[in-house]
Amino acid sequence: MNQSRVGKVEEVLVENEAMESHNSGVFGRTAQGILMNFPGDASLVGAIVKTEVTEATAFLLKGRIL
């Protein structure tokens, strides 16, 4: 299901810095509530940012800030 989102633009509410070493950067949720991880720092927490989805798994999107 999430594979169809690859290449799409999503607005993400940044919730926190990623804690796991394999998921560096920050994470947040799309308007649909899907968890997304992308490069960034603590200054983005609380912001809504436009991102492009670059990878997708069943439970997580990965992307980059536009």
BELMOGI-V42467 format. One record per residue. N is the residue number from 1. RES is the residue in one small letter. SS is DSSP state (helix for helix, strand for strand, loop for the rest). Layout:
[[N;RES;SS] [N;RES;SS]]
//
This chain:
[[1;m;loop] [2;n;helix] [3;q;helix] [4;s;helix] [5;r;helix] [6;v;loop] [7;g;loop] [8;k;loop] [9;v;strand] [10;e;strand] [11;e;strand] [12;v;strand] [13;l;strand] [14;v;strand] [15;e;strand] [16;n;strand] [17;e;strand] [18;a;loop] [19;m;loop] [20;e;loop] [21;s;loop] [22;h;loop] [23;n;loop] [24;s;loop] [25;g;loop] [26;v;strand] [27;f;strand] [28;g;strand] [29;r;strand] [30;t;strand] [31;a;loop] [32;q;loop] [33;g;loop] [34;i;loop] [35;l;strand] [36;m;strand] [37;n;strand] [38;f;strand] [39;p;loop] [40;g;loop] [41;d;loop] [42;a;helix] [43;s;helix] [44;l;helix] [45;v;loop] [46;g;loop] [47;a;loop] [48;i;strand] [49;v;strand] [50;k;strand] [51;t;strand] [52;e;strand] [53;v;strand] [54;t;strand] [55;e;strand] [56;a;strand] [57;t;loop] [58;a;loop] [59;f;loop] [60;l;loop] [61;l;strand] [62;k;strand] [63;g;strand] [64;r;strand] [65;i;strand] [66;l;loop]]
//
